[in-house]
Amino acid sequence: MVNAQARDLVSDTIGVGSYTAPEAARLLRMKPRNLRRWLGGYTYSNAGKPITMPPLWRSEHAGIEEGHLEIGFRDLIELRFVKAFLDAGVGLQAIRNCLAYACECARDERPFSTRKFRTDGRTIFLDSVEQNADKMPVSTLLDLKKKQFVFKDIVERTFKDLDIEGEAVVRWRPHHGKQSIVIDPRRSFGQPIATEFGVPTVVLADAVVAEGSVEEAARIFDVPPAVLRDAVDFENDLKRAA
């Protein structure tokens, strides 16, 4: 018999998605250590004094188990934006400032994955810079203002493979935006699957290896060969990024 705690855990993850730090890092093509620092907080030393940095936000599954980092789909999308901003040279403190201001504007704890941020992301970024101008060195302030166009490009590019319903992102099409593969928290706990068939991409990719050909695996799963090829390409891309 399934105990009450296990039932609660399953109930909490339905429609929300559930990822361990390594699973999320794999999908985001980043190191699990960085992900844990962003959502778990960290401590560093400055002039011999310990400085504690809080998490960027609390994960959707923050209360499930003490000391264990489990994140939801919306967390995954927020982290994807954080990584994109960092890759573009926007500092983590600037991202923290933008995140805090965006929370107010979008009235959402995870503002980067909202319709509001899609339409007003550049304005939110610039306003957050202005709000914190007196706390920043002049060189940092100028650099951030120069990055406003980079920031706008990141927002537009990142939303291209995301689907919004209502006010928030509900699906991610992670294989170059193609419709064949989807990450949807309402299906398979948010694991990547073949959109029309519901089979996890890792299962399809492994089947191709086991059966020796795309055609044979397609016959067994009754899935078009083109979908099998996309699943294989997607899983191989993840492995190369690891």
N, C-alpha and C positions, 0 to 999 in steps of 0.2 A: 504493500500500500504506500502511496506517495504521501510523505508527511506534509504538515501545514506549511513549513518553511519552504519546502521545494515548490509547493503549489503557488505560494506567494511570489517566489522568484520567477516562475514561468509566467504568471499573470503580469508581473512588472515589465517583462521583456516583450510581451506581445504588442505589436504596433509601435514599439519604441526602438527595437533593435538592441543587440547585445554584442559587445566586442571586448576582448581582453586587450591589454596594451600591445602585445605582439601582433594580434590580429589586425587591430586598427593601424598600427605602424606599417604593416605589410601592404594594406590597401592604400595608404598615404605615401608609400615609398620613402619612409623615413626611419630613424633609429627609435626603438622603443624607449630608450633612456630620455630622449628629448620630450617625447610625449608624456612620460611620467612626470618630468619636471614641470611641464606646462599645466598639467591637471592635478598634480600631487603637491606642488610647491617644492621649494628647495632652500638650502642654507649655504651661504658662502662667506668667506672671510675678507674683511676690508680693514686694513691697518691693524690686524690682529683681533678685530671685533667681529663676532658672528652676525651676519645679516640674513634674516629670514624673508624669503619672498613667498607670498601666498599663491595659491593656484589662480590661474586666469579666471576660472569659474568652477563651480561645483558640477560634477558630472551628473547625468540624469539618473545614474544608479548609485549615487554617493552613499546612500544609507544601507546598501545590501549587505556589505561585510566590511568590518573594520580592517584597514590596512590593505584591502584588495581593490585595485583600480579596475572597474568595469564601466564602460562608457556606452552611450546610446547613439543612435543615428544622427541626431542633431549635433551632438558633441563631435562626431566624426566630420560633419560638414564644417563646423566652426574651426576645427583643427586644420582642415584643408585650407581655409582662408588664412589662418595664422601662418602656416608654412609658406603659402604663396607670397604673403607680404614680406616675410623674412627673406625669402629667396630673392626678392626684388630690392633688398637693402633697407627696408623699413625696420628700425630697431624695435626690440621687444617692449621697451618702455613706451614708445610711441603707440605701439599696438595696444598696450594696456590702457593708455589714455583714450584711444579711439574706442575701444571696447566699452569702457565705462560710460562714455558719452553716448555711444550707440544704444546701450541698454536703456538709457533715459528716452532717447528719441523713438526707438522701436517699441518700448515698453515690453521688452522680452529679454530674458536672461541670456539668450543665445541670439544676439541681434544680427550677426553676419549672415545667418541663414534665413533671413526674413525678406519679404517683398519690399519692405521699407528700405532696407539696406541696398537692395538691387537698384532701386530708383534714386536714392539719395546718398549712396555711399561716399561719393566724392565730397559732397557738401558736409556730411558728418565728419569725414576725415579732416577737412580744413577747419571746421568749427572746433574740433577737439584740439587741434594744434594751437588755435588762437586762445582757447581757454587756458592752455598750459604754457603760453609763451613766456611768462615771467619766471617759470621754473627751468627753462631750457637755456643752454648756451646759444649765443647768436648763430654760431656755425651750424648747430643742430637744427635750429629753427629754419634757417635758410634752406638747408638740405631737405627738410620735410616739405617745405613749400614747393621746392623743385619737383618733389616726388608726387605731387598731386595728379599729374597726368599719368604717371606710372600706376598709381593707385586706381585711377579710373579704369585703365586698361585691364588691370587684374580683376576688378569686380566684374566687368563686362565679359571677360574671357572665362572666368570661373563659373559664372552662372549659365554659360551656354549649354553645359551638359547636366544641368539641374532642373527638375520640374517642381514648380510651385503650385500648390492648391491652397486656397484661402490666403493666409498671411505668411506661410512658411514653406520651406523646401520639404518635399515628401519623397522624392526619388532622386537617385544619382545614376546616370548612364556612364559608367566609368571607362568604357572602352572607346575612347575617341568620340564620345557622344553618340555612338551607334545605338539603335533601338534594340539590338539583339541581346544585350546584356544589361541587367539592371540591379541596383542595390535599393531595395525597398523594405523599410522596417516592418511592414505588415506581412511580408512573405519570407519564410525561412529565417526568421530572426535577423533579417538584414544582411544575410550572406549574399555574395554575387551569384546570380542565377541567370539561366537562359529565360528571357522575358516571357515568351509565349508558352514555355514548357515547364518552368519551375524547377528544373534540374540544376543543382549547383555547378558552377563552371569547373571547379576542381574535380568533380566526379566525371564530367564529360572529358576533360583533358586527360585524366588518368585512364579512362576507358579507351581513348585513342591509342595510348601507349600499350595497354593490355591486349587490345584486339589487333594491333599492328597496322591499322589504317583508319582514316576518317570515315570511309564508306561503311566499314563493318560496324564501327561504333554507332554511326547514324542509324543503321538498320536495327540494332539492338534497342536503342533508346527511342526509335521512331522520331528522330529529330533531323531536320535538313542538314546536309553536310556543311553548308555555309555557316550555320550556327555553331557546329562543332569546331570549325576552323577559327571562328572568332573566340570561342572559349579557350582553345589551345593558345592562340596568340596572346590573349589577355593574361592567362596564367604564366606564360613564358615571360611576358613583360614584367610581371610582378617578381618573378624569380631573378631576372637580370638586374632589377633595381635593388634587390636585397643586399 
